[in-house]
Amino acid sequence: MKQYLIIGGDGKEYGPVSESDVRHWIQQGRADGNTRIKEANAEDWSRLRDLKEFEQNLAPPAEPTSPPNINTPPLPNGPAPQIPQPTAFSPPPTADDLMSELKGRTPSFSIGDCFSIGWRVTMDNFGLALLSFIVFMLISLASALVPFGQIIVSGPLLGALYCIYIKRLRNEPAELNNLFDGFNTAFMPLFLVYLLITLIMLAALIPGGIGVGVALFAGILESAQSGGQPPVIMVILIILSGLLMLLMTTVLYSMLVFAFPLALDRRMDAVEALKATWRVTKKCWFNCSLLTLCAVLINIVGVLALCLGWLISMPLSFAMSAVAYEQLFGRGVRQ
């Protein structure tokens, strides 16, 4: 019979224990899908939901009715020890922790799978997908009327919207109220992720901005020397600078966007979520950029379809990113 080691919410290692003990802890809400676990003779740690033998036992974690007892040692063939709930009591995982879990996994995903699985999960949950997106847009538009409103709400909303699709991909229950999970459980990390990504995007515009400045200066010189002829060099340099800004911001955002679900799904701090995202996506930056380009093209088609198609294309684009997230950072997605 397999024996397992498990990390409690106090960061201590418990075990070895049997499968029945682990199932007992799941039923009591003392362990959930994010609990770190491994077989007794294995080297690498995994998350509980990554182990197929416990898939049927996982459920949304129950709220503990009393403070957990973290001092009860595990007893072989005895009563299950009191394991603190990881999401409530354990320190947030670091980028190094996540990379250790992902050791041996190829950082890649299929664009075709993202579309096909994303389409399926969107259609299977169309009511939830549509309502979530509409509420997301209404809150975003309302926040634009308040100074700095969008900066405050965008991170928590984006993280929660991605995680709704991630929950459904894992066959976990999700509802419209989950759109507010980012405010309830991970507001500051998600706010900081959005703020830091915004600053990174602005920094990425600097080379292109310099190029535009050089183009304007070159245009002035060219016009003075040509007696008022159209400044061809200026136009070329401005076009190239614009393309450079578009390319850099698209690639960077497509690589860093997974920090939003990481901050909520794994309860990671903002900097650690961005570090982990960068360390994984820098090995598949082209696929990430191609996924963003496909999402843009899908949404253009949605807008052209009398704008009504946008109500399908936008939820689909979020679902596609959620599939890529699961392939890169989660337990993968089965067709």
C-alpha positions as a LaTeX table, in Angstrom:
\begin{tabular}{lrrr}
\hline
Residue & $x$ (\AA) & $y$ (\AA) & $z$ (\AA) \\
\hline
Met1 & 0.00 & 0.00 & 0.00 \\
Lys2 & 1.28 & 3.45 & $-0.90$ \\
Gln3 & 2.49 & 5.73 & 1.88 \\
Tyr4 & 2.55 & 9.51 & 1.64 \\
Leu5 & 4.26 & 12.48 & 3.20 \\
Ile6 & 2.24 & 15.68 & 3.54 \\
Ile7 & 3.06 & 19.29 & 4.41 \\
Gly8 & 0.77 & 20.79 & 7.04 \\
Gly9 & $-0.24$ & 24.40 & 7.26 \\
Asp10 & 2.49 & 24.95 & 9.84 \\
Gly11 & 5.08 & 24.04 & 7.19 \\
Lys12 & 5.97 & 20.78 & 8.96 \\
Glu13 & 6.17 & 17.38 & 7.33 \\
Tyr14 & 3.74 & 14.67 & 8.45 \\
Gly15 & 3.82 & 10.97 & 7.65 \\
Pro16 & 4.26 & 8.51 & 6.20 \\
Val17 & 0.50 & 7.92 & 6.17 \\
Ser18 & $-1.86$ & 5.81 & 4.09 \\
Glu19 & $-4.29$ & 6.79 & 1.33 \\
Ser20 & $-7.20$ & 6.38 & 3.72 \\
Asp21 & $-5.63$ & 8.87 & 6.13 \\
Val22 & $-5.23$ & 11.43 & 3.33 \\
Arg23 & $-8.85$ & 10.91 & 2.24 \\
His24 & $-9.96$ & 11.35 & 5.84 \\
Trp25 & $-8.16$ & 14.72 & 6.03 \\
Ile26 & $-9.79$ & 15.81 & 2.74 \\
Gln27 & $-13.24$ & 14.94 & 4.08 \\
Gln28 & $-12.58$ & 16.92 & 7.24 \\
Gly29 & $-11.37$ & 19.96 & 5.29 \\
Arg30 & $-7.83$ & 19.65 & 6.69 \\
Ala31 & $-6.33$ & 19.20 & 3.23 \\
Asp32 & $-7.36$ & 20.41 & $-0.22$ \\
Gly33 & $-6.13$ & 20.54 & $-3.78$ \\
Asn34 & $-3.27$ & 22.92 & $-2.91$ \\
Thr35 & $-1.86$ & 20.74 & $-0.11$ \\
Arg36 & 1.71 & 19.65 & $-0.88$ \\
Ile37 & 2.15 & 15.87 & $-0.91$ \\
Lys38 & 4.42 & 13.16 & $-2.25$ \\
Glu39 & 4.85 & 9.42 & $-2.04$ \\
Ala40 & 7.17 & 8.41 & 0.77 \\
Asn41 & 9.92 & 7.26 & $-1.61$ \\
Ala42 & 9.56 & 10.11 & $-4.13$ \\
Glu43 & 11.87 & 13.11 & $-4.43$ \\
Asp44 & 9.56 & 15.83 & $-5.74$ \\
Trp45 & 6.54 & 17.36 & $-4.07$ \\
Ser46 & 3.22 & 17.74 & $-5.87$ \\
Arg47 & $-0.15$ & 19.27 & $-5.11$ \\
Leu48 & $-2.84$ & 16.92 & $-3.85$ \\
Arg49 & $-5.06$ & 17.56 & $-6.87$ \\
Asp50 & $-2.23$ & 16.41 & $-9.16$ \\
Leu51 & $-2.56$ & 12.83 & $-7.85$ \\
Lys52 & $-5.23$ & 10.88 & $-9.73$ \\
Glu53 & $-6.02$ & 8.61 & $-6.80$ \\
Phe54 & $-7.50$ & 11.54 & $-4.86$ \\
Glu55 & $-9.39$ & 13.29 & $-7.67$ \\
Gln56 & $-12.78$ & 11.93 & $-6.59$ \\
Asn57 & $-12.24$ & 12.97 & $-2.99$ \\
Leu58 & $-11.41$ & 16.61 & $-3.57$ \\
Ala59 & $-14.05$ & 19.18 & $-2.78$ \\
Pro60 & $-14.09$ & 22.87 & $-1.82$ \\
Pro61 & $-12.31$ & 23.09 & 1.56 \\
Ala62 & $-14.51$ & 23.32 & 4.61 \\
Glu63 & $-14.04$ & 26.16 & 7.05 \\
Pro64 & $-12.46$ & 24.87 & 10.25 \\
Thr65 & $-14.81$ & 25.13 & 13.20 \\
Ser66 & $-12.00$ & 25.54 & 15.70 \\
Pro67 & $-8.31$ & 26.47 & 15.61 \\
Pro68 & $-6.33$ & 23.50 & 14.25 \\
Asn69 & $-4.05$ & 21.58 & 16.53 \\
Ile70 & $-0.67$ & 21.64 & 14.83 \\
Asn71 & 1.16 & 19.71 & 17.53 \\
Thr72 & $-0.46$ & 16.29 & 17.17 \\
Pro73 & 2.09 & 13.92 & 15.59 \\
Pro74 & 0.87 & 11.40 & 13.03 \\
Leu75 & 0.52 & 7.91 & 14.47 \\
Pro76 & 0.86 & 4.82 & 12.26 \\
Asn77 & $-2.53$ & 3.12 & 11.94 \\
Gly78 & $-3.89$ & 5.54 & 14.52 \\
Pro79 & $-6.23$ & 8.52 & 14.44 \\
Ala80 & $-5.58$ & 11.15 & 11.80 \\
Pro81 & $-3.55$ & 14.11 & 13.09 \\
Gln82 & $-5.00$ & 17.58 & 13.02 \\
Ile83 & $-3.56$ & 19.12 & 9.85 \\
Pro84 & $-4.05$ & 22.88 & 9.50 \\
Gln85 & $-5.79$ & 24.01 & 6.34 \\
Pro86 & $-2.97$ & 25.10 & 4.00 \\
Thr87 & $-4.77$ & 27.92 & 2.27 \\
Ala88 & $-5.64$ & 29.57 & 5.55 \\
Phe89 & $-2.54$ & 29.07 & 7.67 \\
Ser90 & 0.47 & 28.20 & 5.54 \\
Pro91 & 2.81 & 30.86 & 4.15 \\
Pro92 & 2.32 & 31.63 & 0.45 \\
Pro93 & 4.40 & 29.46 & $-1.87$ \\
Thr94 & 7.42 & 31.11 & $-3.44$ \\
Ala95 & 8.55 & 30.97 & $-7.05$ \\
Asp96 & 11.16 & 28.39 & $-6.02$ \\
Asp97 & 8.45 & 26.23 & $-4.41$ \\
Leu98 & 6.41 & 26.31 & $-7.60$ \\
Met99 & 9.37 & 25.58 & $-9.82$ \\
Ser100 & 10.18 & 22.59 & $-7.62$ \\
Glu101 & 6.65 & 21.27 & $-8.15$ \\
Leu102 & 6.93 & 21.80 & $-11.91$ \\
Lys103 & 10.32 & 20.11 & $-12.16$ \\
Gly104 & 10.38 & 17.74 & $-15.10$ \\
Arg105 & 7.35 & 19.30 & $-16.82$ \\
Thr106 & 7.90 & 20.73 & $-20.31$ \\
Pro107 & 6.81 & 24.39 & $-20.30$ \\
Ser108 & 4.61 & 24.30 & $-23.37$ \\
Phe109 & 1.00 & 24.08 & $-24.49$ \\
Ser110 & $-0.98$ & 23.57 & $-27.67$ \\
Ile111 & $-2.83$ & 26.52 & $-29.22$ \\
Gly112 & $-5.25$ & 24.05 & $-30.75$ \\
Asp113 & $-6.00$ & 22.50 & $-27.36$ \\
Cys114 & $-6.47$ & 25.96 & $-25.85$ \\
Phe115 & $-9.10$ & 26.73 & $-28.48$ \\
Ser116 & $-10.91$ & 23.38 & $-28.51$ \\
Ile117 & $-10.96$ & 22.88 & $-24.73$ \\
Gly118 & $-11.63$ & 26.58 & $-24.15$ \\
Trp119 & $-14.58$ & 26.42 & $-26.55$ \\
Arg120 & $-15.96$ & 23.35 & $-24.79$ \\
Val121 & $-15.73$ & 24.80 & $-21.29$ \\
Thr122 & $-17.24$ & 28.09 & $-22.51$ \\
Met123 & $-20.19$ & 26.40 & $-24.21$ \\
Asp124 & $-20.75$ & 23.95 & $-21.35$ \\
Asn125 & $-20.89$ & 26.86 & $-18.90$ \\
Phe126 & $-22.17$ & 29.57 & $-21.23$ \\
Gly127 & $-24.60$ & 31.14 & $-18.76$ \\
Leu128 & $-21.90$ & 31.50 & $-16.10$ \\
Ala129 & $-19.31$ & 32.64 & $-18.67$ \\
Leu130 & $-21.60$ & 35.28 & $-20.15$ \\
Leu131 & $-22.86$ & 36.64 & $-16.82$ \\
Ser132 & $-19.34$ & 36.74 & $-15.37$ \\
Phe133 & $-18.05$ & 38.68 & $-18.35$ \\
Ile134 & $-20.97$ & 41.13 & $-18.35$ \\
Val135 & $-20.57$ & 41.83 & $-14.63$ \\
Phe136 & $-16.79$ & 42.12 & $-15.15$ \\
Met137 & $-17.33$ & 44.74 & $-17.87$ \\
Leu138 & $-19.95$ & 46.67 & $-15.89$ \\
Ile139 & $-17.69$ & 46.92 & $-12.85$ \\
Ser140 & $-14.73$ & 47.91 & $-15.03$ \\
Leu141 & $-16.74$ & 50.64 & $-16.77$ \\
Ala142 & $-18.12$ & 51.95 & $-13.47$ \\
Ser143 & $-14.65$ & 52.01 & $-11.93$ \\
Ala144 & $-13.42$ & 54.17 & $-14.83$ \\
Leu145 & $-15.64$ & 56.95 & $-13.51$ \\
Val146 & $-13.66$ & 57.03 & $-10.24$ \\
Pro147 & $-10.07$ & 58.34 & $-10.06$ \\
Phe148 & $-7.70$ & 55.34 & $-10.07$ \\
Gly149 & $-10.77$ & 53.08 & $-9.96$ \\
Gln150 & $-9.65$ & 50.74 & $-12.71$ \\
Ile151 & $-6.18$ & 50.38 & $-11.20$ \\
Ile152 & $-7.81$ & 49.28 & $-7.95$ \\
Val153 & $-10.36$ & 46.78 & $-9.29$ \\
Ser154 & $-8.77$ & 45.38 & $-12.47$ \\
Gly155 & $-6.31$ & 42.99 & $-10.79$ \\
Pro156 & $-8.82$ & 41.30 & $-8.45$ \\
Leu157 & $-11.41$ & 41.06 & $-11.23$ \\
Leu158 & $-8.99$ & 39.57 & $-13.76$ \\
Gly159 & $-7.63$ & 37.02 & $-11.30$ \\
Ala160 & $-11.13$ & 35.91 & $-10.29$ \\
Leu161 & $-12.41$ & 35.72 & $-13.87$ \\
Tyr162 & $-9.53$ & 33.47 & $-14.91$ \\
Cys163 & $-10.06$ & 31.29 & $-11.83$ \\
Ile164 & $-13.75$ & 30.74 & $-12.64$ \\
Tyr165 & $-12.67$ & 29.01 & $-15.84$ \\
Ile166 & $-9.86$ & 27.18 & $-14.03$ \\
Lys167 & $-12.37$ & 25.81 & $-11.51$ \\
Arg168 & $-14.61$ & 24.50 & $-14.27$ \\
Leu169 & $-11.63$ & 22.95 & $-16.07$ \\
Arg170 & $-10.94$ & 21.07 & $-12.83$ \\
Asn171 & $-14.60$ & 20.09 & $-12.54$ \\
Glu172 & $-14.86$ & 22.17 & $-9.38$ \\
Pro173 & $-18.03$ & 24.16 & $-8.67$ \\
Ala174 & $-18.03$ & 27.81 & $-9.70$ \\
Glu175 & $-20.66$ & 30.52 & $-9.59$ \\
Leu176 & $-21.03$ & 34.22 & $-10.28$ \\
Asn177 & $-20.06$ & 35.10 & $-6.69$ \\
Asn178 & $-16.58$ & 33.72 & $-7.40$ \\
Leu179 & $-15.98$ & 36.85 & $-9.48$ \\
Phe180 & $-15.43$ & 38.64 & $-6.16$ \\
Asp181 & $-12.96$ & 36.10 & $-4.74$ \\
Gly182 & $-10.08$ & 38.34 & $-5.74$ \\
Phe183 & $-11.37$ & 41.08 & $-3.44$ \\
Asn184 & $-12.09$ & 38.67 & $-0.61$ \\
Thr185 & $-8.96$ & 36.52 & $-0.48$ \\
Ala186 & $-6.13$ & 38.02 & $-2.56$ \\
Phe187 & $-6.84$ & 41.71 & $-3.08$ \\
Met188 & $-3.37$ & 43.09 & $-2.37$ \\
Pro189 & $-1.38$ & 40.51 & $-4.41$ \\
Leu190 & $-3.71$ & 40.94 & $-7.40$ \\
Phe191 & $-3.69$ & 44.72 & $-7.11$ \\
Leu192 & 0.12 & 44.70 & $-7.03$ \\
Val193 & 0.33 & 42.25 & $-9.96$ \\
Tyr194 & $-1.80$ & 44.62 & $-12.06$ \\
Leu195 & 0.20 & 47.66 & $-10.94$ \\
Leu196 & 3.57 & 46.02 & $-11.62$ \\
Ile197 & 2.51 & 44.71 & $-15.03$ \\
Thr198 & 1.26 & 48.19 & $-15.92$ \\
Leu199 & 4.61 & 49.69 & $-14.95$ \\
Ile200 & 6.44 & 47.03 & $-16.97$ \\
Met201 & 4.27 & 47.82 & $-19.99$ \\
Leu202 & 5.05 & 51.52 & $-19.63$ \\
Ala203 & 8.77 & 50.76 & $-19.40$ \\
Ala204 & 8.49 & 48.65 & $-22.56$ \\
Leu205 & 7.15 & 51.71 & $-24.39$ \\
Ile206 & 10.30 & 53.74 & $-23.70$ \\
Pro207 & 12.43 & 52.40 & $-26.63$ \\
Gly208 & 9.57 & 53.01 & $-29.05$ \\
Gly209 & 8.98 & 56.46 & $-27.57$ \\
Ile210 & 12.62 & 57.30 & $-28.11$ \\
Gly211 & 12.25 & 56.10 & $-31.69$ \\
Val212 & 9.25 & 58.41 & $-32.21$ \\
Gly213 & 11.27 & 61.33 & $-30.84$ \\
Val214 & 14.15 & 60.55 & $-33.17$ \\
Ala215 & 11.67 & 60.27 & $-36.06$ \\
Leu216 & 10.18 & 63.67 & $-35.35$ \\
Phe217 & 13.64 & 65.24 & $-35.15$ \\
Ala218 & 14.66 & 63.53 & $-38.39$ \\
Gly219 & 11.44 & 64.72 & $-40.01$ \\
Ile220 & 12.15 & 68.33 & $-39.09$ \\
Leu221 & 15.64 & 68.08 & $-40.59$ \\
Glu222 & 14.36 & 66.32 & $-43.70$ \\
Ser223 & 11.65 & 68.92 & $-44.27$ \\
Ala224 & 14.15 & 71.76 & $-43.88$ \\
Gln225 & 16.53 & 70.18 & $-46.42$ \\
Ser226 & 13.87 & 69.14 & $-48.95$ \\
Gly227 & 12.00 & 72.42 & $-49.05$ \\
Gly228 & 8.78 & 71.20 & $-47.49$ \\
Gln229 & 8.55 & 67.77 & $-49.16$ \\
Pro230 & 6.77 & 64.99 & $-47.20$ \\
Pro231 & 9.17 & 63.64 & $-44.54$ \\
Val232 & 9.44 & 60.03 & $-45.71$ \\
Ile233 & 12.12 & 59.09 & $-43.18$ \\
Met234 & 9.98 & 60.37 & $-40.32$ \\
Val235 & 6.97 & 58.31 & $-41.42$ \\
Ile236 & 9.08 & 55.14 & $-41.73$ \\
Leu237 & 10.70 & 55.63 & $-38.32$ \\
Ile238 & 7.35 & 56.31 & $-36.63$ \\
Ile239 & 5.85 & 53.15 & $-38.16$ \\
Leu240 & 8.84 & 51.06 & $-37.05$ \\
Ser241 & 8.74 & 52.58 & $-33.55$ \\
Gly242 & 5.02 & 51.86 & $-33.28$ \\
Leu243 & 5.55 & 48.27 & $-34.34$ \\
Leu244 & 8.35 & 47.92 & $-31.78$ \\
Met245 & 6.11 & 49.20 & $-28.97$ \\
Leu246 & 3.27 & 46.90 & $-30.03$ \\
Leu247 & 5.57 & 43.89 & $-30.25$ \\
Met248 & 7.24 & 44.43 & $-26.88$ \\
Thr249 & 4.05 & 45.11 & $-24.95$ \\
Thr250 & 2.23 & 42.15 & $-26.57$ \\
Val251 & 5.02 & 39.68 & $-25.85$ \\
Leu252 & 5.57 & 40.87 & $-22.28$ \\
Tyr253 & 1.88 & 40.93 & $-21.36$ \\
Ser254 & 1.27 & 37.51 & $-22.89$ \\
Met255 & 4.12 & 36.14 & $-20.76$ \\
Leu256 & 3.14 & 37.84 & $-17.49$ \\
Val257 & $-0.66$ & 37.53 & $-17.61$ \\
Phe258 & $-0.58$ & 34.15 & $-15.83$ \\
Ala259 & 0.50 & 35.95 & $-12.65$ \\
Phe260 & $-3.15$ & 36.94 & $-12.14$ \\
Pro261 & $-4.48$ & 33.38 & $-11.67$ \\
Leu262 & $-1.31$ & 32.37 & $-9.81$ \\
Ala263 & $-1.88$ & 35.07 & $-7.21$ \\
Leu264 & $-5.42$ & 33.82 & $-6.53$ \\
Asp265 & $-5.25$ & 30.11 & $-7.33$ \\
Arg266 & $-1.99$ & 29.55 & $-5.42$ \\
Arg267 & $-2.26$ & 32.55 & $-3.04$ \\
Met268 & 1.18 & 33.70 & $-4.17$ \\
Asp269 & 2.59 & 37.14 & $-3.38$ \\
Ala270 & 2.69 & 39.49 & $-6.35$ \\
Val271 & 6.46 & 39.49 & $-6.88$ \\
Glu272 & 6.71 & 35.71 & $-6.46$ \\
Ala273 & 3.82 & 35.17 & $-8.90$ \\
Leu274 & 5.51 & 37.37 & $-11.50$ \\
Lys275 & 8.88 & 35.67 & $-10.94$ \\
Ala276 & 7.36 & 32.20 & $-11.32$ \\
Thr277 & 5.43 & 33.26 & $-14.42$ \\
Trp278 & 8.53 & 34.72 & $-16.04$ \\
Arg279 & 10.65 & 31.66 & $-15.26$ \\
Val280 & 8.12 & 29.39 & $-16.97$ \\
Thr281 & 6.92 & 31.50 & $-19.90$ \\
Lys282 & 10.36 & 32.68 & $-21.01$ \\
Lys283 & 10.77 & 29.13 & $-22.33$ \\
Cys284 & 7.56 & 29.32 & $-24.37$ \\
Trp285 & 7.27 & 33.06 & $-25.08$ \\
Phe286 & 6.40 & 32.48 & $-28.73$ \\
Asn287 & 3.44 & 30.23 & $-27.87$ \\
Cys288 & 2.25 & 32.77 & $-25.29$ \\
Ser289 & 2.43 & 35.57 & $-27.85$ \\
Leu290 & 0.69 & 33.44 & $-30.48$ \\
Leu291 & $-2.10$ & 32.67 & $-28.01$ \\
Thr292 & $-2.62$ & 36.40 & $-27.42$ \\
Leu293 & $-2.64$ & 37.05 & $-31.17$ \\
Cys294 & $-5.23$ & 34.30 & $-31.70$ \\
Ala295 & $-7.39$ & 35.77 & $-28.93$ \\
Val296 & $-7.19$ & 39.21 & $-30.57$ \\
Leu297 & $-8.19$ & 37.79 & $-33.97$ \\
Ile298 & $-11.09$ & 35.86 & $-32.42$ \\
Asn299 & $-12.35$ & 39.03 & $-30.76$ \\
Ile300 & $-12.04$ & 40.99 & $-34.01$ \\
Val301 & $-14.26$ & 38.36 & $-35.65$ \\
Gly302 & $-16.64$ & 38.68 & $-32.69$ \\
Val303 & $-16.89$ & 42.44 & $-33.14$ \\
Leu304 & $-17.48$ & 42.09 & $-36.88$ \\
Ala305 & $-20.38$ & 39.71 & $-36.17$ \\
Leu306 & $-22.64$ & 42.67 & $-35.32$ \\
Cys307 & $-20.73$ & 42.95 & $-32.01$ \\
Leu308 & $-22.89$ & 40.12 & $-30.60$ \\
Gly309 & $-20.13$ & 37.62 & $-31.31$ \\
Trp310 & $-18.01$ & 39.56 & $-28.81$ \\
Leu311 & $-20.17$ & 38.11 & $-26.03$ \\
Ile312 & $-18.82$ & 34.70 & $-27.04$ \\
Ser313 & $-15.33$ & 35.61 & $-28.23$ \\
Met314 & $-14.32$ & 37.45 & $-25.05$ \\
Pro315 & $-15.29$ & 34.64 & $-22.64$ \\
Leu316 & $-13.62$ & 32.22 & $-25.06$ \\
Ser317 & $-10.36$ & 34.19 & $-24.96$ \\
Phe318 & $-10.33$ & 34.02 & $-21.15$ \\
Ala319 & $-11.07$ & 30.30 & $-21.28$ \\
Met320 & $-8.18$ & 29.75 & $-23.72$ \\
Ser321 & $-5.78$ & 31.49 & $-21.32$ \\
Ala322 & $-7.13$ & 29.38 & $-18.46$ \\
Val323 & $-6.36$ & 26.20 & $-20.45$ \\
Ala324 & $-2.81$ & 27.43 & $-21.08$ \\
Tyr325 & $-2.45$ & 28.20 & $-17.36$ \\
Glu326 & $-3.51$ & 24.69 & $-16.43$ \\
Gln327 & $-1.05$ & 23.19 & $-18.92$ \\
Leu328 & 1.81 & 25.34 & $-17.62$ \\
Phe329 & 1.11 & 25.62 & $-13.89$ \\
Gly330 & $-1.80$ & 23.33 & $-12.98$ \\
Arg331 & $-2.44$ & 19.64 & $-13.39$ \\
Gly332 & $-3.02$ & 19.85 & $-17.12$ \\
Val333 & $-6.34$ & 19.50 & $-18.92$ \\
Arg334 & $-7.81$ & 16.38 & $-20.45$ \\
Gln335 & $-9.78$ & 16.55 & $-23.66$ \\
\hline
\end{tabular}
